[in-house]
């Protein structure tokens, strides 16, 4: 299923950027993802493509539907805790958009 609205594209970019920051910092990868991070990224994109909110999607923290299985949810929390503070330096525009999206209801 194609993700064609701006909100979902931005969410996809944010997820990709956070996993990239985490993988590079923890698994010492250069330009690609390690196997575990790529599998988790593919899982996240699959879940995102099935999101019932579509263009009105809240940030994951504010979402009332937690569509990740528990093991993946815990892995993503770890990624977000690591990459969240660092994304402002790596991709400030994306970080600001994500912050604004977090305030939208």
Protein Blocks (a to p, Z undefined) as FASTA:
>chain_A
ZZfbfklmmmmmmmmmmmmmmmmmmnopakbccfklmmmmmmmmmmmmmpmklmmoccfk
lpcbdfbdfklmmmmmmmmmmmmmmmmmmmmmlmmmmmmmmmpZZ
